């Protein structure tokens, strides 16, 4: 694992719920820890707190079953309660910068989980990204997050609001410290079957890739186990270390394949190198 001169900030964000954002964030966190990376997390969704609850479930499971599983340090930043919009934005930006500074001393990576909506905190998080990971489900409902598409020709009409927001925050990042953002769109819940919709979504993403400046990768397939693991705070990377009741358990072929997806994602994101 390469040590950074300053932490590399990984932002997981979009403006739509249900795309596996926090599940993706959690698997990146734990996989990076197991690879030897010093990584912490910042949860910017102070209302939903899905990533925070995932980590709290993990801590409770570890304590209950007396396990030794990696748990990353993390912070939660909530929206400002100041009544003046400009003052609230300034306070939120200061809180985020302070959290980054605090975590920087002991960590090489900081993962930021953004809310599934357009908030000032989400924009602040995006503006700090070295790597922006945007999970989308493999459907045109989620592609609409990125661009408007002609239903007859599948031609891209124009970038959507989220894509414009990302562009604005990338410009802010460059103005602030002359750094570029590696924007990666990952296709979650990919079907294992070849289907026309799957191919059409792929064609549109290819057209968008150069137009709005991202690259796309396969993400996490649709698997019931992802929903089951949340309650115990586990990830696929933990399943050969802790069974349902804390006992050692072997991996099924499906679980092994799913875990390989996670590793392939980290490789595609350039967070780890192939052995």
C-alpha positions in Angstrom: 0.0 0.0 0.0 1.5 3.3 -1.1 1.8 5.9 1.7 0.4 9.3 0.6 2.1 12.6 1.5 -1.5 13.7 2.4 -4.6 11.6 2.7 -6.3 10.6 -0.5 -9.9 11.5 -0.2 -12.4 9.0 -1.7 -15.9 10.4 -2.0 -18.9 8.1 -2.5 -21.8 10.1 -3.7 -24.8 10.6 -5.9 -28.2 12.3 -5.5 -30.3 9.2 -5.4 -30.9 6.6 -2.7 -31.1 2.9 -3.3 -28.0 2.5 -5.4 -25.9 0.7 -2.8 -23.9 3.8 -1.9 -23.3 3.0 1.8 -22.8 -0.7 1.0 -20.1 0.2 -1.5 -18.5 2.6 1.0 -18.4 0.0 3.7 -16.9 -2.6 1.5 -14.2 -0.2 0.3 -13.4 0.7 3.9 -13.0 -2.8 5.2 -11.3 -4.1 2.1 -8.8 -1.3 2.4 -8.2 -1.9 6.1 -7.5 -5.6 5.3 -5.1 -4.6 2.6 -3.1 -2.6 5.2 -4.4 0.8 4.3 -4.8 3.4 7.1 -8.3 4.6 6.2 -10.9 6.6 8.1 -14.4 7.7 7.2 -16.6 10.8 7.4 -20.4 10.4 7.2 -22.0 13.5 5.8 -25.5 12.1 6.0 -26.3 13.3 9.5 -30.0 12.4 9.2 -29.9 8.9 7.6 -26.5 7.9 9.0 -26.5 4.6 7.1 -22.8 4.2 7.1 -22.6 5.2 10.8 -25.3 2.6 11.7 -23.4 0.0 9.7 -20.3 0.7 11.7 -22.2 0.8 15.0 -23.7 -2.6 14.1 -20.2 -3.9 13.4 -18.8 -2.7 16.7 -21.7 -4.3 18.6 -21.3 -7.6 16.8 -17.5 -7.6 17.5 -18.1 -7.0 21.2 -20.9 -9.5 21.5 -18.9 -12.3 19.9 -15.5 -11.3 21.1 -14.1 -11.0 17.6 -11.0 -9.2 16.2 -12.3 -7.5 13.2 -11.0 -4.2 11.8 -13.2 -1.1 12.6 -12.2 2.2 10.9 -12.2 5.5 12.8 -15.0 7.7 11.6 -16.7 11.0 12.1 -20.3 12.3 11.5 -20.9 15.8 10.4 -24.5 17.1 10.6 -26.1 20.0 8.8 -25.7 23.4 10.5 -28.7 24.8 12.4 -27.8 28.4 11.7 -30.7 30.3 10.2 -28.6 32.3 7.7 -27.8 30.1 4.6 -24.4 31.7 4.0 -23.4 31.3 7.6 -24.6 27.7 7.7 -22.6 26.9 4.6 -19.5 28.5 6.1 -19.9 26.5 9.4 -20.4 23.2 7.5 -17.3 23.8 5.3 -15.3 24.6 8.4 -16.5 21.4 10.2 -15.6 19.3 7.3 -12.1 20.8 6.9 -11.5 20.3 10.6 -12.5 16.7 10.4 -10.2 16.1 7.5 -7.3 17.9 9.3 -7.9 15.8 12.4 -8.0 12.5 10.6 -5.1 13.3 8.3 -2.4 12.8 11.0 -3.0 9.1 11.3 -4.5 8.1 8.0 -3.5 7.8 4.4 -7.0 7.6 3.0 -10.3 9.3 4.1 -13.6 8.0 2.7 -16.5 10.4 2.6 -20.0 9.0 2.4 -22.4 11.7 1.1 -26.2 12.0 1.5 -28.4 10.9 -1.4 -29.5 14.4 -2.0 -28.1 17.8 -3.1 -27.0 19.5 0.1 -24.3 22.0 0.9 -22.4 19.3 2.8 -22.6 16.9 -0.2 -21.2 19.7 -2.4 -18.4 20.4 0.1 -17.5 16.7 0.2 -17.4 16.5 -3.6 -15.1 19.5 -3.8 -12.5 17.7 -1.8 -12.5 14.4 -3.8 -9.4 12.9 -5.3 -11.5 9.9 -6.3 -15.3 10.3 -6.7 -17.2 7.0 -6.8 -20.8 7.3 -8.0 -22.8 4.1 -7.8 -25.8 3.7 -10.1 -28.2 0.8 -10.5 -28.1 -0.7 -14.0 -31.2 1.1 -15.2 -32.2 4.2 -17.0 -33.8 5.5 -13.8 -30.3 5.9 -12.4 -28.7 7.0 -15.7 -31.1 9.9 -15.6 -29.0 11.1 -12.6 -26.2 11.7 -15.1 -27.9 12.8 -18.3 -31.2 13.2 -20.1 -31.5 10.6 -22.8 -33.8 10.5 -25.9 -36.1 7.5 -25.4 -36.2 6.6 -29.1 -32.6 7.1 -30.2 -30.9 6.7 -26.8 -28.9 9.8 -27.7 -27.6 11.9 -24.9 -29.6 15.2 -24.8 -27.8 17.0 -22.0 -26.0 16.4 -18.7 -28.4 16.2 -15.7 -28.2 18.2 -12.5 -25.9 15.9 -10.6 -23.4 15.9 -13.5 -23.4 19.6 -13.6 -22.9 19.8 -9.8 -19.9 17.4 -10.0 -18.5 19.6 -12.8 -18.8 22.7 -10.6 -17.2 21.0 -7.6 -14.3 19.7 -9.8 -13.7 23.3 -10.9 -13.6 24.4 -7.3 -11.2 21.7 -6.4 -8.9 22.7 -9.3 -9.0 26.4 -8.3 -8.2 25.5 -4.7 -5.2 23.3 -5.2 -4.8 22.5 -8.9 -5.8 18.9 -8.4 -7.9 16.9 -10.8 -10.7 14.5 -9.7 -10.8 10.9 -10.9 -14.6 10.4 -11.3 -15.7 6.7 -11.6 -19.3 5.6 -12.1 -19.9 2.0 -11.0 -22.8 -0.1 -12.2 -24.3 -1.8 -9.2 -26.8 -4.6 -9.3 -25.7 -5.8 -12.7 -27.7 -8.8 -13.9 -25.7 -12.0 -14.8 -28.0 -12.4 -17.8 -27.5 -10.6 -21.1 -30.5 -8.3 -21.7 -31.3 -5.5 -24.1 -31.7 -3.0 -21.2 -28.2 -3.9 -19.9 -26.6 -3.4 -23.3 -28.5 -0.1 -23.8 -27.4 1.3 -20.4 -23.8 0.3 -21.3 -24.0 2.1 -24.7 -25.3 5.3 -23.0 -22.6 5.2 -20.3 -20.0 4.8 -23.0 -21.4 7.9 -24.8 -21.4 9.8 -21.5 -17.9 8.8 -20.5 -16.0 11.3 -22.6 -18.8 13.9 -22.7 -19.0 14.6 -19.0 -15.6 13.1 -17.9 -15.9 9.9 -16.0 -14.9 6.3 -16.4 -17.2 3.4 -15.5 -16.7 0.1 -13.9 -18.7 -3.0 -12.9 -19.7 -2.7 -9.3 -21.5 -5.1 -7.0 -24.0 -7.5 -8.3 -27.5 -7.9 -6.9 -27.1 -10.3 -4.0 -29.4 -10.8 -0.9 -26.3 -11.2 1.3 -25.5 -7.5 1.1 -28.8 -6.7 2.8 -28.3 -9.4 5.4 -24.8 -8.3 6.4 -25.9 -4.8 7.4 -27.5 -5.9 10.7 -24.2 -7.5 11.9 -22.0 -4.8 10.4 -20.1 -7.4 8.3 -18.9 -7.3 4.8 -18.1 -10.0 2.3 -14.4 -9.6 3.3 -15.3 -10.8 6.8 -17.1 -14.0 6.1 -14.1 -16.3 6.5 -13.3 -14.6 9.8 -16.8 -14.6 11.4 -19.8 -16.7 10.7 -23.4 -15.8 11.7 -22.6 -16.3 15.3 -19.0 -15.3 15.4 -17.7 -18.8 14.5 -15.3 -19.3 11.6 -17.0 -20.2 8.4 -15.9 -21.1 4.9 -17.0 -19.2 1.8 -19.6 -20.6 -0.6 -18.8 -20.3 -4.3 -21.3 -17.4 -4.6 -19.7 -15.6 -1.7 -16.2 -16.1 -3.0 -17.3 -14.7 -6.4 -19.0 -11.7 -4.7 -15.8 -11.0 -2.8 -13.8 -11.2 -6.0 -16.1 -8.4 -7.3 -15.1 -6.2 -4.4 -11.4 -6.8 -5.1 -11.9 -6.2 -8.8 -13.6 -2.9 -7.9 -10.6 -1.8 -5.7 -8.2 -2.7 -8.5 -10.3 -0.7 -11.0 -10.4 2.3 -8.6 -6.6 2.1 -8.4 -6.8 1.7 -4.6 -4.8 -1.5 -4.5 -2.4 -3.2 -6.9 -2.5 -6.7 -8.3 -0.3 -9.2 -6.4 
